[in-house]
Amino acid sequence: MEALILSCGTGGGHHAAARAIQTALEAQGHRAVFMNPYDLRGPKTVELVDDVYISMAQKSPRAFGLVYRLGSLYRRLPWRSPVYYFQRKTARALERFLAQRHFDVILCTHVYPGEALTVLKHRGVALPKTVFVATDYVCTPFTEETDCDAYVIPHPDLTEEFSSYGIPAEKLHPLGIPVSPAFRRDMTRQAARQALGLDPEATYLLLSGGSMGAGVLKKSVGRLYEQWRGKARLVVICGTNDKLYRALDKRYGGDDAVQLLHSTDQMPLYLRACDLYLTKPGGLSSTEAAVAGVALAHLPPIPGCETHNARFFAQRGLSIPMDRLEEFAALAPEVIRRQTAAIPADAAQQVAALAAELAG
């Protein structure tokens, strides 16, 4: 089977889920191509789409929340959104690409390529089977505008919500959010610490603002530093947010209690090594923590999808409340047990199997 996986870089979670699906497809003997469809229109378009999103999430989370709320209001109107019409040029570029390559199935982990495929379908372009893979614990605005053959959603409890927006129930597959198999690796905390050069006896809190280093990470580091001084060490992952890294380095550089990192390809190891993971509630990062079996607490969300992700986890006891962090050691075993029961670890493999079934 030949599969095409489409994503875009508005946050690292969409690409991470896409690559997890690619890995699963290839492990099952299929061929899979992963790409950002905006690459077909040149680097300036990629920068426009990705950088505007990332800059807003990093610098103006309130403005980001306002845009999300406007999208939530717009979806109530009886006509298509500007997001759909913005995809027309991308759809034409994608049509030219598909005319030169054969694929048996197309998967997308972001609503933008899902909209581009829908533009093509409405124009009568013949397409292989298409699969939309949701990467947040909510039906994000304009998902309902897409016209795919199947929709992978994170959990059965979200079936009613997705259906309420007009997506046929028979198209919904509650398989989970795909994550890299590296997060399922069985490794002890001590082994992970040895691999990373961390103190085997210390208590470590791991903090992350996702791939973008977004949210209130700087303020959270300050509060946790004061709260846990002398009791724990902080490992802070700043992602691509160089401004945040410089600010934290100016304040904590040389302090053994705070270790600062840019982006890292060792996230599974850091999750295994640390005692508690505090992160903004991205759908992918929260799922990675649950699959890794790590005690998780959510930092204040960027308004929008993350608000729903945090609520989903909190309502089901899958995360530790921020006002009970002092109790995390006692709460962790039950939280991890619930994570294991509620969050599928093999979502990528199930999505790959679904794609193969649809492709026939």
VENGIRA-V888268 format. One record per backbone hydrogen bond with DSSP energy under -1.0 kcal/mol. NH is the residue of the N-H (numbers start at 1). CO is the residue of the C=O. Records with the same first field share a line. If there is no record, write none. Layout:
NH=CO / CO
//
This chain:
3=31
4=105
5=33
6=107
7=35
11=9
16=12
17=13
18=14
19=15
20=16
21=17
22=18
23=19
24=20
25=21
26=22
27=23
28=24
29=26
30=25
31=1
33=3
35=5
39=36
40=37
41=38
42=39
46=42
47=43
48=44
49=45
50=46
51=47
52=48
53=49
54=50
55=51
56=52
57=53
58=54
59=55
60=56
64=60
65=61
66=62
67=63
68=64
69=65
70=66
71=67
72=68
73=69
74=70
75=71
76=73
77=74
85=81
86=82
87=84
88=85
91=87
92=88
93=89
94=90
95=91
96=92
97=93
98=94
99=95
100=97
104=2
105=2
106=129
107=4
108=131
109=6
114=110
115=111
116=112
117=113
118=114
119=115
120=116
121=117
122=118
123=119
124=121
125=120
131=106
132=150
133=108
134=152
138=136
140=138
143=140
145=142
146=143
149=130
150=130
151=171
152=132
153=173
158=155
159=156
162=158
163=159
164=160
166=163
167=162
171=168
172=169
173=151
175=173
176=153
183=180
184=181
185=182
192=188
193=189
194=190
195=191
196=192
197=193
198=193
205=233
206=276
207=235
208=278
209=237
213=210
214=209
220=216
221=217
222=218
223=219
224=220
225=221
226=222
227=223
228=224
231=228
232=228
233=203
234=257
235=205
236=259
237=207
238=261
240=211
241=238
242=240
245=241
246=242
247=243
248=244
249=245
250=246
251=247
252=248
253=249
255=252
258=255
259=234
261=236
270=266
271=267
272=268
273=269
274=270
275=204
276=204
277=295
278=206
279=297
280=208
282=280
286=282
287=283
288=284
289=285
290=286
291=287
292=288
294=289
297=277
299=279
308=304
309=305
310=306
311=307
312=308
313=309
314=310
315=311
317=314
318=313
320=296
324=321
325=322
327=324
328=325
331=327
332=328
335=331
336=332
337=333
338=334
339=335
340=336
341=337
342=338
343=339
350=346
351=347
352=348
353=349
354=350
355=351
356=352
357=353
358=354
359=355
360=356
//
